Amino acid sequence: MSSGMGPGQQPRPRYNPTRKMEQPGSDNRPPPYRPEPVPKYQPTSYQPQPNQNRPQPPPRQQPRAYQPEQPRTPSGPPGPPARPGSPGFAGGVPPRRRRRKGRIALIALAVVVALFGGVWVYLETSINRVAALTDYEGRPAAGSGTNWLIVGSDSREELSAEDEARLATGDAKGKRTDTIMLMHLPDNGTKPTLVSLLRDSLVDIPGKGQNKLNAAFAFGGAPLLAKTVELETGLRLDHYIEIGFGGFADVVDAVGGVEMCLDAPMEDPLAGINLPAGCQELDGANALGYVRTRKGPRADLDRVIRQRAFIGALTDKATSFGTLINPFRVIPLLASAPDAITLDEGDHLHNLPSLALAMGAGDGLLTTTVPFSGSKSVKGVGSAIVWDEAKSKKLFGALRTDAEVPADVIVAPPK
């Protein structure tokens, strides 16, 4: 293969990029490479030199002891509250969050007030009314304190045949009463007094002559009974409350029963009870029989003692904190109240709390039976109880003036 060179021509040297270019006048050879000597490393200690032109930091001061800042009195009117993140905001709950919590509390309070007001209006308008207390010529003048007439009605008018069988009420017609009590609430520091007026007490009934006290209720209902009590006691009645058979049992069941302690077994087929001795919870039917039965060595005298004890225990449980905060207790109680009680036309719901507090006062309530001297048989009436005239006047005279009841007129339970 021909290299492309003619005769007598020298070959052209190859291009070498690392070869230095030939200088004019040179012999076309580069000088030999001689590396420059590198001085040996000698480590020395570092000593920074101060920079005269750079400002020096001030010397560090020692921290001072903590001293709480004293509150400052503003010299001018207070400004708007500081917002979170601003210099005047000291932490805590932001104002917007505080306003939200306050608004929720106001709404909750409004709901509670509205609910309470609704229940109050419902009870005020649903409770039965009767014109029990009326003015008449010769009515006793008002005395000190407040007097309530408490009546337990055994009317069967509102009971079904099933209720009559369940409550063992019998089938007697008309309105009767087995419970007649007088509650006196004083205006001073003396104890409230609960007096049982025996139903078989011999009294003068206006327009009817002499008869037993409960006959006044059968003859003329609440108005005639109230008038008879006022004329016999000399006390003006301020309020009237009547409790019916069925309503009484419903109230007892609504509060979950009432505990009573019996010293001996009590059996009375007429009242529908067969109760063992000892402490036990009485439901509505057994409670009704317990306060109605005349079983016992003293008949009516023992019955009125049981009635006072049971009504006090029932009132105490119905107004207890545990009952009032339990919706399964308070709702049935409120629902049964309108059918259970009857008030005078002039009475209102706000009159009841003072009566309830006195009934549940325990040892703070003085209880007694009207003093009596014995019994006698009256033609057309039967055997009736005769009040002790001197002691009964002494008792009712003390109540009229809010005086302390003398001990010799108190008929206490047997020990």
C-alpha positions in Angstrom: 0.0 0.0 0.0 1.5 3.3 -1.0 2.0 5.9 1.8 1.4 8.9 -0.6 5.0 10.2 -0.2 7.1 11.0 -3.3 10.8 10.1 -3.7 13.2 12.0 -1.4 10.4 13.3 1.0 10.8 13.0 4.7 7.9 11.7 6.7 5.8 14.3 8.6 6.0 13.9 12.3 2.7 12.9 14.1 0.8 15.6 16.0 1.4 15.4 19.7 -0.8 17.8 21.7 1.4 17.6 24.8 4.5 18.6 22.9 5.5 22.2 23.4 5.5 24.3 20.3 8.9 24.9 18.7 10.3 28.3 19.4 12.2 30.2 16.8 16.0 29.6 17.2 15.6 26.5 19.3 17.0 23.2 18.5 13.5 21.9 18.4 13.8 20.1 21.8 12.1 21.1 25.0 14.1 21.6 28.2 14.1 18.7 30.6 11.3 18.8 33.3 12.6 19.7 36.7 9.9 19.8 39.5 10.1 22.7 41.9 11.2 21.7 45.4 8.3 21.7 48.0 9.2 23.0 51.4 8.8 20.6 54.3 5.6 21.1 56.4 6.4 22.5 59.8 3.2 22.6 62.1 3.0 25.6 64.3 0.5 26.6 67.1 -2.4 28.8 66.1 -2.3 32.2 67.7 -5.1 34.5 66.4 -4.2 38.0 66.1 -6.6 40.6 67.3 -8.2 42.7 64.7 -7.8 46.3 65.8 -10.5 47.5 63.5 -13.2 45.0 64.8 -15.3 46.2 67.9 -14.9 44.0 70.9 -18.1 42.6 72.7 -18.9 44.1 76.1 -18.0 41.9 79.1 -20.7 39.4 80.2 -22.7 40.5 83.2 -23.8 38.2 86.1 -27.6 37.4 86.1 -29.7 39.2 88.7 -32.0 37.5 91.2 -35.7 37.2 90.1 -37.9 40.0 91.4 -41.6 39.8 90.6 -42.9 42.7 88.8 -45.3 44.9 90.8 -48.7 45.6 89.2 -48.8 48.9 87.6 -51.8 51.2 88.0 -52.9 52.4 84.6 -52.8 56.2 84.3 -55.6 56.4 81.7 -58.8 54.7 80.8 -58.4 50.9 80.1 -57.9 50.1 76.5 -59.3 47.1 74.5 -58.2 43.6 75.6 -54.9 42.4 74.1 -55.1 39.8 71.4 -53.1 36.6 71.4 -49.6 37.3 70.1 -49.7 41.0 71.0 -47.3 42.5 73.6 -50.1 43.0 76.1 -51.5 39.4 75.9 -50.5 37.6 79.1 -51.7 34.1 78.1 -54.7 32.2 79.4 -58.0 31.7 77.6 -58.4 33.9 74.6 -61.2 36.4 74.9 -63.1 34.9 72.0 -63.0 31.4 73.6 -64.2 32.9 76.9 -67.1 34.6 75.2 -68.0 31.3 73.5 -68.0 29.5 76.9 -70.1 32.2 78.5 -72.6 32.0 75.6 -72.9 28.2 76.1 -73.5 28.6 79.8 -76.2 31.2 79.2 -77.9 28.9 76.7 -77.8 26.0 79.1 -79.2 28.1 81.9 -82.0 29.4 79.7 -82.9 25.8 78.8 -83.0 24.7 82.5 -85.1 27.8 83.4 -87.5 27.1 80.5 -87.8 23.4 81.5 -88.5 24.3 85.1 -91.0 27.0 84.1 -92.8 24.6 81.8 -93.1 21.9 84.5 -94.3 24.6 87.0 -97.0 25.8 84.6 -98.1 22.2 83.9 -98.5 21.4 87.5 -100.1 24.7 88.4 -102.8 24.3 85.7 -103.3 20.5 86.1 -103.8 20.1 89.8 -107.4 19.6 90.9 -109.1 22.5 92.7 -112.0 22.7 95.1 -113.6 25.7 96.8 -112.8 24.3 100.3 -112.2 27.5 102.3 -115.1 30.0 102.2 -116.1 33.0 104.2 -119.1 32.8 106.5 -120.5 34.6 109.5 -118.7 33.8 112.7 -115.6 32.5 111.0 -112.5 32.6 113.4 -110.2 35.5 112.9 -106.7 34.9 111.5 -104.0 34.2 114.1 -100.3 33.8 113.9 -98.6 31.4 111.6 -100.2 29.3 108.8 -102.7 26.5 109.1 -103.1 23.6 106.6 -106.0 21.1 106.6 -104.7 17.8 105.3 -107.4 15.3 104.2 -107.1 11.7 102.9 -110.1 10.9 100.8 -111.2 7.4 100.2 -113.5 8.2 97.4 -113.7 5.4 94.7 -115.1 7.7 92.0 -111.9 7.9 90.0 -110.9 4.2 90.5 -111.5 1.4 88.0 -112.7 -2.0 89.1 -109.2 -3.3 88.6 -107.8 -0.5 90.8 -110.4 -1.2 93.5 -109.3 -4.9 93.5 -105.6 -4.1 93.5 -105.9 -1.5 96.3 -108.5 -3.5 98.3 -110.7 -0.4 98.7 -114.0 -2.2 98.7 -117.0 -0.9 96.9 -118.3 1.8 99.4 -120.1 4.7 97.7 -119.7 8.4 98.3 -116.8 10.4 99.7 -115.3 9.5 103.0 -112.1 10.3 104.8 -109.9 8.2 107.1 -107.3 10.9 107.6 -107.8 14.4 108.9 -104.8 16.4 110.1 -104.1 20.0 111.0 -100.6 21.3 110.3 -99.5 24.6 111.9 -96.5 26.4 110.5 -95.3 29.1 112.9 -93.9 32.5 112.0 -91.3 32.4 114.9 -88.8 29.8 116.0 -91.2 27.3 117.6 -91.6 23.9 116.0 -94.2 23.2 113.4 -97.0 21.1 114.8 -99.0 18.3 113.2 -102.2 17.4 115.0 -104.3 14.3 114.1 -108.0 15.0 114.4 -109.6 11.6 115.0 -112.2 10.8 112.4 -114.7 9.5 115.0 -114.5 12.7 117.1 -117.9 13.9 118.2 -118.4 17.4 116.8 -121.2 19.9 115.9 -121.5 19.9 112.1 -123.2 23.1 110.9 -126.7 22.3 109.7 -126.3 18.6 110.5 -126.2 18.5 114.3 -123.8 16.3 116.3 -122.0 13.6 114.4 -118.6 12.2 113.8 -116.0 14.5 112.2 -115.7 12.4 109.0 -119.4 12.7 108.5 -119.0 16.4 107.6 -116.9 15.3 104.6 -119.6 12.8 103.6 -122.4 15.3 104.0 -120.8 18.4 102.3 -117.3 17.5 101.1 -114.3 19.8 101.7 -116.2 23.0 102.4 -118.3 21.6 105.2 -115.4 19.7 106.7 -113.2 22.8 106.7 -115.9 24.9 108.3 -116.5 22.3 111.0 -112.7 22.1 111.8 -112.5 25.9 112.0 -115.5 26.2 114.4 -114.3 23.3 116.6 -110.6 24.4 116.9 -111.1 28.2 116.7 -108.3 28.3 114.1 -108.7 29.9 110.7 -107.5 27.6 107.9 -105.2 29.2 105.3 -104.7 26.2 103.0 -106.4 22.9 102.1 -104.9 19.8 100.5 -106.7 16.5 99.8 -105.0 13.2 98.8 -107.0 10.5 97.0 -106.7 6.7 97.2 -105.3 6.1 93.7 -103.1 9.1 93.6 -101.5 8.2 97.0 -100.5 4.7 95.7 -99.2 6.2 92.5 -97.0 8.7 94.3 -95.5 5.9 96.5 -94.8 3.8 93.4 -93.3 6.8 91.6 -90.6 7.3 94.3 -89.8 3.6 94.4 -91.6 2.7 97.6 -91.1 3.9 101.2 -89.2 2.1 103.9 -91.1 1.5 107.1 -90.1 -0.6 110.1 -92.8 -2.8 111.8 -92.4 -4.0 115.4 -94.8 -6.9 114.8 -96.4 -8.6 111.7 -99.5 -6.9 110.4 -102.3 -8.7 108.6 -105.6 -7.2 107.6 -107.6 -8.8 104.7 -109.9 -5.8 104.6 -106.9 -3.5 103.9 -105.3 -6.0 101.6 -102.0 -6.3 103.6 -100.0 -9.2 105.1 -96.7 -7.5 106.2 -93.9 -9.3 108.2 -92.2 -7.7 111.1 -89.0 -5.7 110.4 -87.9 -2.9 108.0 -89.2 -3.2 104.4 -90.1 -1.2 101.3 -93.8 -0.7 101.0 -95.2 -0.2 97.4 -98.3 1.8 96.7 -100.8 -0.9 97.4 -99.2 -2.0 100.7 -98.6 1.6 101.8 -102.3 2.4 101.3 -103.3 -0.6 103.4 -100.7 0.3 106.0 -102.2 3.8 106.6 -105.8 2.6 106.4 -105.8 -0.4 108.6 -107.2 -0.1 112.2 -105.4 -3.2 113.3 -103.7 -2.7 116.7 -104.7 -2.5 120.4 -105.8 1.1 120.1 -107.4 1.0 116.7 -107.7 4.7 115.4 -105.1 6.0 117.8 -102.5 3.6 116.4 -103.6 4.4 112.8 -103.1 8.1 113.1 -99.6 7.5 114.5 -98.8 5.3 111.4 -100.3 7.9 109.1 -98.1 10.7 110.5 -95.0 8.6 110.3 -95.6 7.4 106.8 -96.5 10.8 105.4 -93.4 12.2 106.9 -91.2 9.4 105.4 -93.0 9.8 102.0 -92.5 13.5 101.9 -88.8 13.2 102.9 -88.1 10.7 100.1 -90.1 12.6 97.5 -88.1 15.8 98.2 -84.7 14.1 98.6 -81.8 15.0 96.3 -81.6 11.4 95.0 -85.2 11.5 93.8 -85.1 15.0 92.3 -82.0 14.3 90.1 -83.3 10.9 89.0 -85.4 11.3 85.8 -86.9 7.8 86.4 -88.2 9.0 89.7 -89.0 12.7 89.3 -90.9 12.3 85.9 -93.4 9.7 87.2 -93.7 11.7 90.4 -94.6 14.9 88.5 -97.0 13.0 86.3 -98.9 11.4 89.2 -99.0 14.6 91.3 -102.0 16.2 89.5 -104.2 13.2 90.0 -103.0 12.6 93.6 -103.8 16.0 95.2 -106.5 18.5 95.3 -106.0 22.1 96.5 -108.2 24.9 97.5 -109.0 27.4 94.7 -106.9 30.0 96.4 -103.8 27.8 96.8 -100.9 27.6 94.4 -97.9 25.5 93.8 -95.6 27.8 95.6 -97.5 27.2 98.8 -96.5 23.5 98.9 -92.7 23.7 99.6 -93.1 25.0 103.1 -95.6 22.2 103.9 -93.3 19.6 102.5 -90.3 20.9 104.5 -92.3 20.8 107.7 -93.6 17.3 107.0 -90.1 16.0 106.4 -88.5 17.8 109.3 -88.2 14.6 111.4 -87.4 15.6 115.0 -88.0 19.2 114.1 -91.8 18.5 113.8 -94.0 18.2 116.8 -96.7 15.5 116.3 -99.7 14.8 118.5 -103.3 13.7 118.6 -106.0 16.0 119.7 -106.5 15.5 123.5 -109.5 13.4 124.3 -111.2 12.3 127.6 -112.9 9.1 126.4 -115.8 8.0 124.2 -119.5 7.7 124.4 -122.4 6.2 122.5 -124.7 8.7 120.7 -128.0 7.6 119.4 -128.0 7.6 115.6 -124.2 8.1 115.6 -122.7 5.2 117.4 -119.5 5.2 119.6 -117.7 8.5 119.2 -114.6 10.1 120.8 -115.0 13.1 123.1 -112.3 15.7 123.1 -110.8 16.9 126.4 -112.3 20.4 126.4 -109.7 22.1 128.6 -106.6 20.5 127.0 -107.9 20.9 123.4 -108.5 24.6 124.0 -105.0 24.9 125.5 -103.5 23.2 122.5 -105.3 25.3 119.8 -104.8 28.4 121.8 -101.0 27.9 121.7 -101.1 27.3 118.0 -103.2 30.5 117.5 -100.5 32.6 119.1 -97.4 30.7 117.8 -96.6 29.8 121.5 -94.8 26.6 122.5 -97.3 23.7 122.9 -97.5 22.7 126.6 -96.2 19.2 127.3 -99.3 18.2 129.2 -101.5 18.5 126.1 -99.3 16.4 123.8 -100.6 12.9 123.2 -97.4 11.0 122.4 -97.2 7.5 120.9 -97.0 4.7 123.5 -93.5 3.6 124.4 
